[in-house]
């Protein structure tokens, strides 16, 4: 079973589940310990400062890819960075592997380990887009920028190919371990739905429907299933809140966002 990764703001931490995680090279950091924690062990903090999130393993478990806002690293809004765990050192700036333009999100290694997919707004505007204000009710808001498209790029920041070119949000792409499909979230239908496509962007197919957000999808290790999170607002109040947010291109964690679904690929 592949090692698990806990990704939280502002720190990214490495932890192990069924097998022991290798200690990052050059690390003299002791494991992070909390007396109340009884389920996790060998937790090691990898980032110190800034906002860091969406960190995922390479298929050979040797590297991590993630997004970060960190002015010290030259990222005024989220850009994609990479850790080679054999070379990790506390305080050392990791290489930036996105263009440095616009805002990025949701990077994921390709199976070859030499390239990645990620979403970026840079073609719509090279500047960082506006961030929504914090809500007074404490609910978390994140923006759904219409300029987000999905790109295939090498690990030096060079775009190989633009994979999506539809109006509206396209992001949250992950890749099947079989090396044949990408699953992603798109607003192209007017609602946040899941789609699959081939690695070159062809063969796009919608695989979810129904009012509500569908996203954060991942393939099973054998590529035969997809697991994802979803909301299905039901009451008039929930539907109105969801539709009001979608019209403003901002979304947040509704109480109804509690589904974890498994979808056999043979059915899509």
PAMIKE-375394 format. One record per atom (N, C-alpha, C): x, y, z; residue in one letter. Coordinates in steps of 0.1 Angstrom, whole numbers. Atoms other than C-alpha are relative to their C-alpha. Example, Ala and Ser with C-alpha at 12.3 -4.5 7.8 and 13.67 -1.06 7.14 Angstrom:
R  9  -12  0  A
R  123  -45  78  A
R  9  12  0  A
R  -9  -11  0  S
R  137  -11  71  S
R  -8  11  8  S
END
This chain:
R  8  -12  0  X
R  0  0  0  X
R  9  12  0  X
R  -9  -12  1  X
R  14  34  -9  X
R  -1  8  12  X
R  0  -9  -11  X
R  24  58  18  X
R  -11  11  -1  X
R  10  -10  -1  X
R  -2  83  29  X
R  7  14  2  X
R  -6  -14  -1  X
R  4  121  28  X
R  -11  9  6  X
R  9  -10  -6  X
R  -12  146  51  X
R  4  14  -5  X
R  -4  -13  5  X
R  -14  180  35  X
R  -10  10  7  X
R  8  -10  -7  X
R  -25  210  56  X
R  6  13  -2  X
R  -5  -13  0  X
R  -21  247  56  X
R  3  4  15  X
R  -10  -4  10  X
R  4  261  64  X
R  11  -10  -2  X
R  -11  9  1  X
R  26  230  67  X
R  -4  -12  -7  X
R  2  13  5  X
R  30  199  47  X
R  8  -10  8  X
R  -6  10  -9  X
R  37  168  68  X
R  0  -14  -7  X
R  -1  14  5  X
R  49  133  58  X
R  -3  -10  11  X
R  3  10  -10  X
R  35  103  75  X
R  -1  -13  -6  X
R  1  14  6  X
R  34  66  71  X
R  -12  -7  5  X
R  11  9  -4  X
R  7  40  72  X
R  5  -14  1  X
R  -3  14  -1  X
R  13  4  64  X
R  15  -3  -2  X
R  -15  2  1  X
R  50  8  55  X
R  7  12  5  X
R  -7  -11  -6  X
R  76  30  70  X
R  5  10  -11  X
R  -5  -10  10  X
R  83  63  52  X
R  15  2  2  X
R  -14  -3  -1  X
R  119  71  45  X
R  1  14  5  X
R  -2  -13  -5  X
R  132  100  64  X
R  7  9  -11  X
R  -6  -8  10  X
R  139  129  40  X
R  15  2  1  X
R  -15  -1  -1  X
R  176  132  31  X
R  3  14  6  X
R  -4  -12  -6  X
R  194  158  51  X
R  -8  5  12  X
R  9  -4  -11  X
R  167  159  78  X
R  5  -5  13  X
R  -3  3  -14  X
R  176  161  114  X
R  -12  3  9  X
R  12  -4  -7  X
R  140  170  123  X
R  -5  -12  7  X
R  6  11  -7  X
R  125  148  150  X
R  -15  -2  -5  X
R  15  2  4  X
R  90  133  142  X
R  -8  10  9  X
R  10  -9  -7  X
R  61  156  151  X
R  -9  -9  9  X
R  8  9  -9  X
R  44  141  182  X
R  -10  8  7  X
R  11  -6  -8  X
R  11  149  198  X
R  -5  -11  9  X
R  3  11  -10  X
R  2  130  230  X
R  -14  -6  -3  X
R  13  5  3  X
R  -34  127  218  X
R  -1  -9  -12  X
R  0  7  13  X
R  -25  111  185  X
R  3  -15  2  X
R  -2  15  -2  X
R  -29  73  185  X
R  0  -7  -13  X
R  1  7  13  X
R  -33  65  148  X
R  12  2  -9  X
R  -11  -3  9  X
R  -3  81  131  X
R  13  -1  6  X
R  -14  1  -5  X
R  34  76  135  X
R  10  6  -11  X
R  -10  -5  9  X
R  66  90  120  X
R  -4  12  -8  X
R  5  -12  7  X
R  50  123  111  X
R  12  10  0  X
R  -11  -9  2  X
R  76  147  97  X
R  -4  12  -8  X
R  4  -12  7  X
R  71  183  88  X
R  10  4  -11  X
R  -8  -3  11  X
R  84  193  54  X
R  0  15  -4  X
R  0  -15  3  X
R  74  230  50  X
R  -2  8  12  X
R  0  -9  -12  X
R  78  259  74  X
R  -3  14  -5  X
R  4  -13  4  X
R  59  290  65  X
R  -7  0  -14  X
R  8  -1  12  X
R  36  301  36  X
R  -12  -9  1  X
R  12  9  1  X
R  5  282  25  X
R  4  -11  -10  X
R  -5  12  7  X
R  12  247  13  X
R  -11  -10  -1  X
R  12  9  1  X
R  -14  222  0  X
R  2  -9  -12  X
R  2  9  12  X
R  -24  194  -25  X
R  13  -6  -3  X
R  -12  7  2  X
R  8  174  -21  X
R  -2  -15  -4  X
R  2  14  5  X
R  10  141  -40  X
R  14  -6  -4  X
R  -12  7  3  X
R  36  114  -45  X
R  2  -2  -15  X
R  -3  6  13  X
R  54  104  -77  X
R  -3  -14  1  X
R  4  14  0  X
R  46  69  -88  X
R  11  -9  6  X
R  -11  8  -6  X
R  80  57  -76  X
R  2  4  15  X
R  -1  -4  -14  X
R  75  73  -41  X
R  12  8  4  X
R  -13  -7  -3  X
R  107  94  -44  X
R  -2  15  0  X
R  1  -15  1  X
R  93  129  -50  X
R  -15  4  4  X
R  13  -6  -3  X
R  64  151  -39  X
R  -2  12  -8  X
R  4  -11  7  X
R  46  177  -59  X
R  -11  7  7  X
R  10  -7  -8  X
R  25  205  -43  X
R  0  14  -5  X
R  1  -14  3  X
R  13  240  -46  X
R  2  9  13  X
R  -3  -8  -11  X
R  24  269  -24  X
R  0  15  -3  X
R  -1  -15  1  X
R  20  306  -18  X
R  11  4  11  X
R  -11  -3  -9  X
R  53  318  -3  X
R  9  11  -7  X
R  -7  -11  6  X
R  68  352  -11  X
R  15  -2  1  X
R  -15  3  -1  X
R  103  340  1  X
R  4  -9  -12  X
R  -2  8  11  X
R  100  314  -27  X
R  -3  6  -13  X
R  3  -7  12  X
R  89  340  -52  X
R  -14  -4  -6  X
R  13  4  3  X
R  53  328  -52  X
R  -10  9  7  X
R  10  -8  -6  X
R  28  356  -45  X
R  -14  -6  1  X
R  12  8  -1  X
R  0  332  -52  X
R  4  -14  -4  X
R  -4  14  1  X
R  -1  294  -56  X
R  8  -3  -13  X
R  -8  5  11  X
R  27  280  -78  X
R  3  -15  3  X
R  -3  14  -2  X
R  38  243  -82  X
R  15  -1  3  X
R  -13  3  -4  X
R  69  231  -64  X
R  2  -15  2  X
R  -2  14  -1  X
R  86  198  -61  X
R  11  -3  11  X
R  -10  5  -9  X
R  105  180  -33  X
R  6  -13  -5  X
R  -7  13  1  X
R  131  153  -41  X
R  4  -4  14  X
R  -2  3  -14  X
R  130  136  -7  X
R  15  -4  3  X
R  -14  4  -3  X
R  166  123  -11  X
R  9  12  1  X
R  -8  -12  -1  X
R  178  159  -13  X
R  -7  11  9  X
R  7  -10  -8  X
R  153  176  11  X
R  9  5  11  X
R  -7  -6  -11  X
R  169  201  35  X
R  -9  11  6  X
R  8  -10  -6  X
R  151  223  60  X
R  5  14  -4  X
R  -4  -13  4  X
R  151  259  48  X
R  4  2  -14  X
R  -4  -1  14  X
R  161  251  13  X
R  -12  2  -9  X
R  11  -2  9  X
R  138  265  -14  X
R  -1  -11  -10  X
R  1  11  10  X
R  124  237  -35  X
R  -1  6  -14  X
R  1  -5  13  X
R  124  241  -73  X
R  -14  3  -4  X
R  13  -3  5  X
R  94  259  -88  X
R  -1  -6  -14  X
R  1  7  12  X
R  82  238  -117  X
R  -13  4  -8  X
R  10  -6  9  X
R  52  258  -130  X
R  6  13  -6  X
R  -5  -11  8  X
R  55  289  -152  X
R  3  12  9  X
R  -1  -12  -8  X
R  54  314  -123  X
R  -10  11  -3  X
R  10  -10  4  X
R  25  332  -139  X
R  -14  -5  4  X
R  13  4  -4  X
R  -11  333  -129  X
R  0  -7  13  X
R  1  8  -12  X
R  -23  310  -101  X
R  -2  -15  -5  X
R  1  14  4  X
R  -20  272  -102  X
R  -7  -8  11  X
R  6  9  -9  X
R  -37  243  -85  X
R  1  -14  -4  X
R  3  14  3  X
R  -39  205  -83  X
R  10  -6  -10  X
R  -10  6  8  X
R  -7  192  -97  X
R  1  -15  3  X
R  -1  15  -1  X
R  -1  154  -103  X
R  10  -5  -9  X
R  -10  6  9  X
R  28  134  -116  X
R  -6  -9  -11  X
R  3  10  10  X
R  25  115  -149  X
R  8  -13  4  X
R  -6  13  -4  X
R  34  78  -146  X
R  15  -1  -4  X
R  -15  1  4  X
R  68  84  -164  X
R  9  7  10  X
R  -8  -7  -10  X
R  79  106  -135  X
R  8  11  -5  X
R  -7  -11  7  X
R  93  131  -160  X
R  -9  12  -3  X
R  9  -11  4  X
R  63  153  -164  X
R  -12  0  10  X
R  11  -1  -10  X
R  31  164  -146  X
R  -12  6  -8  X
R  11  -8  4  X
R  -4  178  -151  X
R  -3  10  11  X
R  5  -10  -10  X
R  -17  209  -133  X
R  -9  10  -7  X
R  9  -11  6  X
R  -42  237  -137  X
R  6  13  3  X
R  -5  -13  -1  X
R  -33  273  -142  X
R  -9  10  -7  X
R  8  -12  6  X
R  -49  307  -149  X
R  9  8  -9  X
R  -10  -9  6  X
R  -18  321  -167  X
R  -4  5  -14  X
R  4  -4  13  X
R  -33  322  -202  X
R  -11  11  1  X
R  10  -10  -1  X
R  -62  343  -190  X
R  6  13  6  X
R  -7  -12  -6  X
R  -40  367  -169  X
R  12  -5  7  X
R  -13  4  -5  X
R  -4  365  -160  X
R  1  4  15  X
R  -1  -5  -13  X
R  -11  383  -127  X
R  -8  -10  9  X
R  8  8  -10  X
R  -24  366  -95  X
R  -15  5  0  X
R  14  -4  -1  X
R  -62  366  -95  X
R  -5  4  13  X
R  6  -5  -13  X
R  -84  382  -68  X
R  -4  -12  8  X
R  5  10  -10  X
R  -90  362  -37  X
R  -13  4  7  X
R  13  -4  -7  X
R  -125  361  -21  X
R  3  4  14  X
R  -1  -3  -14  X
R  -129  377  13  X
R  -4  -11  8  X
R  4  10  -10  X
R  -132  355  43  X
R  -15  3  4  X
R  13  -2  -4  X
R  -168  349  52  X
R  -1  2  15  X
R  2  -3  -14  X
R  -181  363  85  X
R  -5  -12  8  X
R  5  11  -7  X
R  -198  330  93  X
R  10  -11  2  X
R  -11  10  -3  X
R  -165  311  93  X
R  1  -11  -11  X
R  -1  11  10  X
R  -173  289  63  X
R  11  3  -10  X
R  -12  -1  9  X
R  -143  283  40  X
R  -5  2  -14  X
R  3  -3  14  X
R  -145  298  5  X
R  12  -2  -8  X
R  -11  -1  10  X
R  -123  290  -24  X
R  -5  3  -14  X
R  5  -6  13  X
R  -125  306  -58  X
R  1  -11  -11  X
R  0  9  12  X
R  -134  287  -90  X
R  3  9  -12  X
R  -3  -9  10  X
R  -116  307  -116  X
R  -3  -6  -14  X
R  3  4  14  X
R  -129  305  -152  X
R  12  -2  -8  X
R  -13  1  8  X
R  -93  308  -165  X
R  7  -12  3  X
R  -7  13  -3  X
R  -82  275  -149  X
R  -2  -9  -12  X
R  -1  11  9  X
R  -72  251  -176  X
R  11  -10  4  X
R  -10  11  -3  X
R  -52  218  -174  X
R  11  -1  -10  X
R  -12  0  9  X
R  -17  216  -188  X
R  8  -13  3  X
R  -10  10  -1  X
R  8  188  -194  X
R  14  8  -1  X
R  -13  -7  0  X
R  43  201  -185  X
R  11  -9  5  X
R  -12  7  -6  X
R  78  189  -178  X
R  3  5  13  X
R  -3  -4  -13  X
R  95  193  -145  X
R  10  11  1  X
R  -8  -12  1  X
R  114  223  -156  X
R  -8  13  -2  X
R  9  -11  2  X
R  83  245  -160  X
R  -4  3  -14  X
R  3  -2  14  X
R  79  241  -197  X
R  -13  -7  -4  X
R  12  6  5  X
R  44  235  -211  X
R  2  -9  -12  X
R  -1  10  11  X
R  42  204  -233  X
R  -13  2  -8  X
R  13  -1  7  X
R  5  207  -242  X
R  -11  5  9  X
R  12  -4  -7  X
R  -27  224  -231  X
R  -10  -11  -2  X
R  9  11  1  X
R  -52  196  -224  X
R  -14  3  0  X
R  14  -4  0  X
R  -84  215  -219  X
R  -1  14  -6  X
R  2  -13  6  X
R  -98  245  -238  X
R  -14  3  -1  X
R  14  -3  -1  X
R  -134  249  -228  X
R  -2  12  9  X
R  3  -11  -9  X
R  -149  280  -212  X
R  -3  -5  14  X
R  3  4  -14  X
R  -150  277  -174  X
R  11  -8  6  X
R  -10  7  -9  X
R  -131  260  -146  X
R  3  -14  -5  X
R  -5  14  2  X
R  -111  229  -155  X
R  12  -2  9  X
R  -11  2  -9  X
R  -89  216  -127  X
R  -2  -14  7  X
R  1  11  -9  X
R  -84  189  -100  X
R  3  -13  -8  X
R  -4  11  9  X
R  -67  165  -125  X
R  9  -10  8  X
R  -8  10  -5  X
R  -53  132  -113  X
R  1  -11  -11  X
R  -3  10  11  X
R  -38  103  -134  X
R  -1  -14  5  X
R  1  14  -4  X
R  -45  66  -134  X
R  13  -6  0  X
R  -12  8  0  X
R  -17  43  -124  X
R  2  -8  -12  X
R  -1  8  13  X
R  -24  24  -156  X
R  6  8  -11  X
R  -6  -8  10  X
R  -11  54  -175  X
R  -9  3  -12  X
R  8  -2  12  X
R  -41  57  -198  X
R  -11  11  2  X
R  11  -10  -1  X
R  -66  82  -183  X
R  3  11  11  X
R  0  -11  -10  X
R  -69  115  -164  X
R  -15  2  4  X
R  13  -4  -4  X
R  -99  123  -143  X
R  1  15  5  X
R  0  -14  -4  X
R  -108  160  -136  X
R  -14  6  2  X
R  13  -7  -3  X
R  -135  184  -125  X
R  -1  12  -10  X
R  2  -11  9  X
R  -150  209  -149  X
R  -14  6  2  X
R  12  -8  -1  X
R  -177  236  -149  X
R  -6  2  -14  X
R  4  -3  14  X
R  -182  234  -187  X
R  -15  -3  -2  X
R  14  3  2  X
R  -218  220  -183  X
R  -9  10  7  X
R  7  -9  -9  X
R  -228  247  -159  X
R  -1  -5  14  X
R  -1  5  -13  X
R  -223  225  -129  X
R  13  -7  2  X
R  -13  6  -2  X
R  -192  210  -113  X
R  -1  -15  -1  X
R  1  14  3  X
R  -190  175  -128  X
R  14  -6  -2  X
R  -12  8  3  X
R  -163  148  -132  X
R  0  -4  -15  X
R  -3  4  13  X
R  -148  140  -166  X
R  12  -9  0  X
R  -13  7  3  X
R  -122  116  -179  X
R  5  4  -14  X
R  -6  -2  13  X
R  -98  121  -208  X
R  12  -8  -2  X
R  -13  7  2  X
R  -68  104  -224  X
R  11  9  4  X
R  -11  -8  -4  X
R  -34  116  -215  X
R  4  12  -9  X
R  -3  -11  10  X
R  -32  138  -246  X
R  -12  10  -1  X
R  11  -9  0  X
R  -65  155  -238  X
R  -12  -4  -9  X
R  11  5  9  X
R  -86  135  -263  X
R  -10  -9  8  X
R  9  10  -6  X
R  -116  113  -256  X
R  -7  5  13  X
R  7  -5  -12  X
R  -133  136  -230  X
R  -14  -6  2  X
R  13  6  -3  X
R  -163  119  -213  X
R  -4  4  14  X
R  6  -4  -12  X
R  -186  132  -186  X
R  -4  -12  7  X
R  3  13  -8  X
R  -190  106  -158  X
R  -9  3  12  X
R  10  -3  -11  X
R  -212  124  -132  X
R  -10  10  -5  X
R  10  -10  3  X
R  -244  144  -133  X
R  -9  2  12  X
R  8  -3  -12  X
R  -269  159  -109  X
R  5  13  7  X
R  -4  -13  -6  X
R  -269  193  -91  X
R  9  -3  12  X
R  -9  1  -11  X
R  -239  196  -68  X
R  14  -2  -5  X
R  -15  1  3  X
R  -201  196  -67  X
R  4  -15  0  X
R  -7  13  1  X
R  -182  165  -78  X
R  15  3  -3  X
R  -14  -3  2  X
R  -144  167  -74  X
R  9  -8  9  X
R  -10  7  -8  X
R  -112  156  -57  X
R  1  -15  -3  X
R  0  14  4  X
R  -112  123  -77  X
R  13  -6  -1  X
R  -12  8  2  X
R  -86  96  -76  X
R  -3  -14  -5  X
R  1  14  4  X
R  -81  63  -93  X
R  5  -10  11  X
R  -5  10  -8  X
R  -77  31  -74  X
R  13  -5  -5  X
R  -14  4  5  X
R  -42  15  -76  X
R  0  -8  -13  X
R  0  8  12  X
R  -53  -8  -104  X
R  -7  7  -11  X
R  7  -8  10  X
R  -71  20  -123  X
R  -14  -4  -3  X
R  13  5  4  X
R  -104  2  -122  X
R  -12  7  6  X
R  10  -7  -7  X
R  -123  25  -99  X
R  4  15  2  X
R  -3  -14  -4  X
R  -126  62  -90  X
R  -7  3  13  X
R  6  -4  -12  X
R  -132  76  -56  X
R  0  16  0  X
R  1  -15  1  X
R  -143  113  -52  X
R  -10  5  11  X
R  9  -6  -10  X
R  -161  137  -29  X
R  -11  7  -8  X
R  11  -5  7  X
R  -195  151  -38  X
R  -10  7  10  X
R  11  -6  -8  X
R  -223  173  -25  X
R  -13  -2  -9  X
R  13  1  6  X
R  -260  169  -33  X
R  -10  8  8  X
R  9  -8  -8  X
R  -279  199  -20  X
R  -15  -4  -3  X
R  13  6  1  X
R  -315  188  -14  X
R  -11  11  3  X
R  10  -9  -5  X
R  -335  214  6  X
R  0  13  -9  X
R  0  -13  7  X
R  -346  247  -11  X
R  11  10  5  X
R  -11  -9  -5  X
R  -321  266  12  X
R  14  -5  -5  X
R  -13  5  4  X
R  -292  243  3  X
R  2  3  -15  X
R  -1  -2  14  X
R  -300  245  -34  X
R  3  15  -3  X
R  -2  -15  2  X
R  -302  284  -33  X
R  14  4  4  X
R  -13  -4  -4  X
R  -270  287  -14  X
R  11  -5  -10  X
R  -9  5  10  X
R  -252  264  -38  X
R  0  8  -13  X
R  1  -7  13  X
R  -265  282  -69  X
R  5  14  1  X
R  -5  -14  -1  X
R  -258  316  -55  X
R  16  0  0  X
R  -14  1  0  X
R  -222  306  -49  X
R  6  -3  -14  X
R  -5  4  13  X
R  -218  290  -83  X
R  -1  12  -10  X
R  2  -11  9  X
R  -231  322  -100  X
R  11  10  3  X
R  -11  -9  -4  X
R  -203  341  -81  X
R  14  -7  -2  X
R  -12  7  2  X
R  -177  315  -90  X
R  8  -2  13  X
R  -6  3  -13  X
R  -170  307  -53  X
R  -7  -11  6  X
R  6  12  -5  X
R  -176  275  -35  X
R  6  -2  14  X
R  -6  3  -13  X
R  -172  263  1  X
R  -6  -13  5  X
R  4  13  -5  X
R  -177  233  23  X
R  -14  1  6  X
R  14  1  -5  X
R  -214  228  27  X
R  -1  -12  9  X
R  2  11  -9  X
R  -226  205  54  X
R  -3  -13  -8  X
R  4  12  8  X
R  -239  182  27  X
R  12  -6  -8  X
R  -11  5  7  X
R  -204  177  13  X
R  6  -11  8  X
R  -4  10  -9  X
R  -200  144  30  X
R  1  -14  -7  X
R  -1  13  8  X
R  -201  117  2  X
R  14  -3  -4  X
R  -12  6  6  X
R  -172  95  -6  X
R  -5  -11  -9  X
R  6  9  9  X
R  -181  76  -37  X
R  10  -8  -8  X
R  -9  9  8  X
R  -165  47  -56  X
R  -8  -3  -13  X
R  7  2  12  X
R  -173  44  -93  X
R  9  -10  -9  X
R  -8  9  8  X
R  -161  14  -113  X
R  2  6  -14  X
R  -3  -6  13  X
R  -144  25  -145  X
R  -7  -7  -11  X
R  7  8  11  X
R  -161  -3  -165  X
R  -13  6  -3  X
R  13  -6  3  X
R  -193  17  -162  X
R  0  14  -6  X
R  -1  -14  5  X
R  -180  50  -175  X
R  6  0  -14  X
END
